[in-house]
Amino acid sequence: MSQCQPVETQKKKAKIDLNLKDMSLDDLESQLLLARSAYRKAKKDHVALREAFWDTFDPKVRDRLKRHEQARNLGRMAQAINGKLDSLQVKVVEHEGSLCDAKERIEEVLLPVNKAKVHSSEDTAFLTSPLVEVFGYQGNKQTKNAVLQGSYVPPPLASRYAKLFLKHCVAPPGLPISDDRVSTADHCKGWKRAKERTSGGRSWIIFAMYNAEATDPVLAALDASQRSMGYATGFSFPRW
């Protein structure tokens, strides 16, 4: 396994002569936009540029690289023929013993199921009175800090299980508590750049679902709050 090269060595190989330490954030973002533009332009001619790069090597090395590239291309073609590169999008749904493959019919069958999932938490303790008035739908900074510090006293009418949950939300001694968070706007901005056909992991939830949730203000705020929990407290969810 090759070791990571120092940053200065990487900059030298990439022919970057800018002094990044003295640049402002705005200048860095401008350079990033220029780099992305150059990348997209070069990507259109990637085949010719790659062949030109091979020609800079010794003939034996060049021929070996070309053989390896050809083998990889044949492997991709074989995977495509075997169906291993199929999209993870829903194409067929079984409903009441019959298969639904039409787009309109699939949406008709899945809409009640997905709608029930989205609304399944609306009758829980923190989305009903009296806790919803205290915590709100996007969290309450002052109340949150009181819960983490162990000084928060739940309303008498709060459910027994909500009180037990809040009791166990006290931050362990020595754990830093930060007010930094992932805003809903930053969360939505990040998901706009994600490709829908990317797999979400072992759960097989595709990115299209997260992209769709980022368009809904309530769901986007919920997802952003979950990301903020790990960012602000250092807590790592088991699935992460």
Secondary structure as the mmCIF struct_conf table of DSSP 4:
data_model
#
loop_
_struct_conf.conf_type_id
_struct_conf.id
_struct_conf.beg_label_comp_id
_struct_conf.beg_label_asym_id
_struct_conf.beg_label_seq_id
_struct_conf.end_label_comp_id
_struct_conf.end_label_asym_id
_struct_conf.end_label_seq_id
HELX_LH_PP_P HELX_LH_PP_P1 SER A 2 PRO A 6
HELX_RH_AL_P HELX_RH_AL_P1 VAL A 7 LYS A 13
TURN_TY1_P TURN_TY1_P1 ALA A 14 LYS A 15
HELX_RH_3T_P HELX_RH_3T_P1 LEU A 20 ASP A 22
HELX_RH_AL_P HELX_RH_AL_P2 LEU A 25 LYS A 44
TURN_TY1_P TURN_TY1_P2 ASP A 45 ASP A 45
HELX_RH_AL_P HELX_RH_AL_P3 HIS A 46 TRP A 54
TURN_TY1_P TURN_TY1_P3 ASP A 55 THR A 56
BEND BEND1 PHE A 57 PHE A 57
HELX_RH_AL_P HELX_RH_AL_P4 PRO A 59 ILE A 81
TURN_TY1_P TURN_TY1_P4 ASN A 82 LEU A 85
BEND BEND2 GLN A 89 GLN A 89
STRN STRN1 VAL A 93 HIS A 95
TURN_TY1_P TURN_TY1_P5 GLU A 96 GLY A 97
STRN STRN2 SER A 98 CYS A 100
BEND BEND3 ALA A 102 ALA A 102
HELX_RH_AL_P HELX_RH_AL_P5 LYS A 103 HIS A 119
TURN_TY1_P TURN_TY1_P6 SER A 120 ASP A 123
BEND BEND4 THR A 124 THR A 124
HELX_RH_3T_P HELX_RH_3T_P2 ALA A 125 LEU A 127
BEND BEND5 THR A 128 THR A 128
TURN_TY1_P TURN_TY1_P7 SER A 129 PRO A 130
HELX_RH_AL_P HELX_RH_AL_P6 LEU A 131 PHE A 135
TURN_TY1_P TURN_TY1_P8 GLY A 136 GLN A 138
HELX_RH_AL_P HELX_RH_AL_P7 LYS A 141 GLN A 149
TURN_TY1_P TURN_TY1_P9 GLY A 150 GLY A 150
TURN_TY1_P TURN_TY1_P10 PRO A 156 LEU A 157
BEND BEND6 ALA A 158 ALA A 158
HELX_RH_AL_P HELX_RH_AL_P8 ARG A 160 LYS A 167
TURN_TY1_P TURN_TY1_P11 HIS A 168 CYS A 169
BEND BEND7 VAL A 170 VAL A 170
HELX_LH_PP_P HELX_LH_PP_P2 ALA A 171 PRO A 172
TURN_TY1_P TURN_TY1_P12 PRO A 173 GLY A 174
HELX_RH_AL_P HELX_RH_AL_P9 THR A 184 LYS A 192
TURN_TY1_P TURN_TY1_P13 ARG A 193 ARG A 193
BEND BEND8 ALA A 194 ALA A 194
TURN_TY1_P TURN_TY1_P14 GLU A 196 ARG A 197
BEND BEND9 THR A 198 THR A 198
STRN STRN3 SER A 199 SER A 199
BEND BEND10 GLY A 201 GLY A 201
TURN_TY1_P TURN_TY1_P15 ARG A 202 SER A 203
STRN STRN4 ILE A 206 ILE A 206
HELX_RH_AL_P HELX_RH_AL_P10 PHE A 207 GLU A 213
TURN_TY1_P TURN_TY1_P16 ALA A 214 THR A 215
BEND BEND11 ASP A 216 ASP A 216
HELX_RH_AL_P HELX_RH_AL_P11 PRO A 217 THR A 233
TURN_TY1_P TURN_TY1_P17 PRO A 238 ARG A 239
#
